[in-house]
């Protein structure tokens, strides 16, 4: 089973980054000389991805205008728009599924994260026979509240508890921001309707972990993000120093 589709959730209002995001969506903030989403796309292409589904909301048309069909980045890109009411991260997936944009198994990423790790190795881990009954995989990073508040109990290679809103002292790990889901996991979100209430993806993950239907995979590389001014400064330095694939196209 090939895992070559990633869904990027980039529909939020980005209020923490205002005034930078009042007229420009967060995905288009300049990072190391290019719109951030271009860095994401080059990273994913290097890791074998061929198709992206961009779930957009606030000012999403600007993203679509830049990216187009994705061909100049070596990718195929589809779009799912929240519409006049933001759906939340879980609701955006529910809507993309209703629009027949999702394969049976796919990656889920956030539009403000740069996660440079071995995607094929994690995908192979998930699709191995012994884990075929699980509905999802969560990558975790031993954060110890360093770059953000830890929210996962991960011991002996297993997820024991995940809660984004109620933190426990035993939580040393954090949801890294890259997950794999089977379409069947989205059954828990209910059917998409125009008046369906928004839903946070964290609630889906929490339930899957509690029911033993989500496996964990520890990554060692720290995450970078553009959801804060500090994060924006850090990723600018990281990509400028490391030399990113943004020079390719």
C-alpha positions in Angstrom: 0.0 0.0 0.0 1.6 3.3 -1.1 1.1 6.3 1.1 1.7 9.1 -1.5 -1.2 11.5 -0.6 -1.0 14.2 2.1 -3.8 16.3 3.4 -2.7 19.7 4.5 -5.0 21.5 6.9 -4.6 25.2 6.3 -8.0 26.8 6.8 -7.6 28.7 10.1 -7.7 32.4 10.8 -4.1 32.6 12.1 -5.1 35.3 14.7 -1.9 34.8 16.6 0.1 36.0 13.6 -1.8 39.2 13.0 -1.3 41.8 11.5 0.9 39.7 9.2 -2.1 37.5 8.4 -4.8 40.1 8.0 -4.6 40.1 4.2 -2.3 37.1 3.6 -3.1 33.5 4.7 -0.5 32.0 7.0 0.5 29.4 4.4 1.8 32.2 2.2 3.9 34.0 4.8 7.5 34.5 3.4 10.0 32.1 4.9 13.6 32.1 3.7 12.6 34.0 0.5 9.6 31.9 -0.5 5.9 31.4 0.6 5.9 28.8 3.4 3.7 26.4 1.5 6.4 26.0 -1.2 8.9 24.8 1.4 6.3 22.2 2.5 5.6 21.0 -1.0 9.3 20.6 -1.9 9.8 18.6 1.3 6.9 16.3 0.6 8.0 15.8 -3.0 11.5 14.8 -1.8 9.8 12.2 0.4 7.9 10.5 -2.4 4.5 12.2 -2.3 2.7 12.7 -5.5 -0.7 14.2 -4.5 -1.8 16.9 -2.0 -5.2 17.8 -0.8 -5.2 21.4 0.5 -8.1 22.1 3.0 -8.4 25.9 2.9 -10.6 28.5 4.5 -9.6 32.1 5.3 -8.1 33.7 2.2 -7.6 30.3 0.7 -8.1 31.5 -2.8 -4.7 33.2 -2.6 -3.1 29.8 -1.9 -5.0 28.2 -4.9 -3.8 31.1 -7.2 -0.2 30.5 -6.2 -0.1 26.6 -6.2 -2.6 25.9 -9.1 -2.7 22.3 -10.0 0.7 21.7 -8.4 2.4 20.6 -11.6 5.3 23.1 -11.4 6.1 21.6 -8.0 6.0 18.1 -9.4 2.8 17.3 -7.6 -0.9 16.9 -8.2 -3.0 19.2 -6.0 -6.7 19.1 -5.1 -8.7 21.6 -3.0 -11.4 21.5 -0.4 -12.8 24.8 0.9 -14.5 25.3 4.2 -17.0 27.8 2.8 -18.5 30.7 4.8 -18.2 28.8 8.2 -14.9 27.3 9.2 -15.2 23.6 9.8 -12.3 23.0 12.2 -9.5 20.6 11.5 -11.6 17.5 11.9 -14.5 19.0 10.0 -12.2 19.9 7.1 -11.3 16.2 6.7 -14.9 15.3 6.9 -15.7 17.7 4.1 -12.8 16.5 1.9 -14.0 13.0 2.3 -17.6 14.0 1.3 -16.0 15.6 -1.8 -14.4 12.2 -2.7 -10.9 13.7 -2.4 -9.3 11.2 0.0 -7.8 7.8 -0.7 -8.2 4.8 1.6 -5.1 5.8 3.6 -3.5 9.2 3.7 -1.2 11.5 5.7 -2.5 14.5 7.6 -0.3 17.5 8.2 -0.9 21.1 9.3 -0.4 24.1 7.1 1.9 25.9 9.6 4.4 23.0 10.3 7.7 22.0 8.7 8.4 18.4 9.6 11.6 17.1 8.1 11.7 13.4 8.9 11.7 10.0 7.1 8.1 9.8 5.8 8.5 6.5 3.9 9.9 4.7 7.0 7.0 5.8 9.1 4.5 4.8 6.3 6.1 1.4 6.0 5.8 0.9 9.8 2.1 1.7 9.6 1.2 -0.5 6.6 3.1 -3.6 7.9 0.8 -6.6 8.4 1.0 -6.6 12.1 -0.7 -3.2 12.3 -3.3 -3.6 9.6 -6.2 -3.4 12.0 -5.4 0.1 13.4 -7.1 3.2 12.1 -4.3 5.7 12.5 -0.7 6.5 13.4 0.5 9.5 15.4 4.1 10.7 15.2 5.4 11.9 18.6 8.4 13.8 19.7 10.0 13.9 23.2 9.4 17.5 23.8 9.4 17.8 27.6 7.4 21.1 27.3 10.4 22.7 25.5 8.9 24.1 22.3 5.2 23.7 23.2 3.2 22.0 25.9 3.6 18.2 25.9 0.3 16.3 25.4 1.0 12.6 25.0 1.9 9.7 27.3 4.1 7.4 25.2 5.9 4.5 26.8 7.5 1.3 25.6 6.6 2.2 22.0 2.9 2.6 22.7 0.5 5.5 23.0 -1.2 5.5 26.4 -3.0 8.8 26.5 -3.5 11.9 24.4 -5.2 15.1 25.4 -4.6 18.4 23.8 -6.6 20.4 26.4 -5.9 18.7 29.7 -2.2 18.3 30.4 -0.8 15.7 32.8 2.6 15.7 34.5 3.4 12.3 32.9 3.2 13.8 29.4 6.7 14.1 28.1 5.9 13.7 24.4 4.0 15.9 22.0 1.8 15.2 19.0 4.4 16.0 16.3 1.9 17.1 13.8 2.1 14.4 11.2 -0.4 11.5 11.3 -1.7 8.7 9.1 -5.4 7.9 8.9 -7.6 5.4 7.3 -10.8 6.7 5.9 -12.7 4.5 8.3 -11.4 6.6 11.2 -13.5 9.5 9.9 -16.7 7.5 10.5 -16.3 8.8 14.0 -16.8 12.4 12.9 -20.2 11.7 11.4 -21.4 12.8 7.9 -20.7 16.1 6.4 -23.7 18.6 6.2 -23.7 22.3 5.5 -24.7 23.0 9.1 -22.5 20.4 10.8 -20.7 21.9 13.8 -17.0 22.4 13.6 -14.9 19.6 15.1 -11.3 19.5 16.2 -9.1 16.7 14.9 -7.7 16.4 18.5 -11.0 14.9 19.6 -10.7 12.2 17.0 -7.1 11.4 17.9 -8.0 11.2 21.6 -10.7 8.7 21.0 -8.6 6.5 18.7 -5.8 6.4 21.3 -8.2 5.6 24.1 -9.7 2.7 22.1 -6.3 1.3 21.1 -6.8 2.1 17.5 -3.9 4.5 16.9 -0.2 3.5 17.1 2.6 5.8 17.9 5.9 6.4 16.2 8.7 8.4 17.8 10.6 10.8 15.6 13.9 12.4 16.7 14.0 15.6 14.6 12.4 18.7 16.2 9.5 20.4 14.5 9.4 23.9 13.1 6.3 26.0 12.8 5.1 29.4 11.7 2.2 29.7 14.2 4.1 32.2 16.4 6.6 35.0 15.9 9.3 33.0 17.6 8.5 30.0 15.4 8.7 32.1 12.3 12.1 33.4 13.3 13.4 29.9 14.1 12.4 28.4 10.8 13.8 31.3 8.8 17.1 30.6 10.5 16.8 26.8 10.0 16.1 26.9 6.3 18.6 29.7 5.6 21.4 27.7 7.4 20.5 24.2 6.2 19.7 25.2 2.6 16.2 24.1 1.8 14.8 22.4 -1.3 13.0 25.7 -2.1 15.9 26.4 -4.5 14.6 23.6 -6.8 11.8 25.4 -8.6 
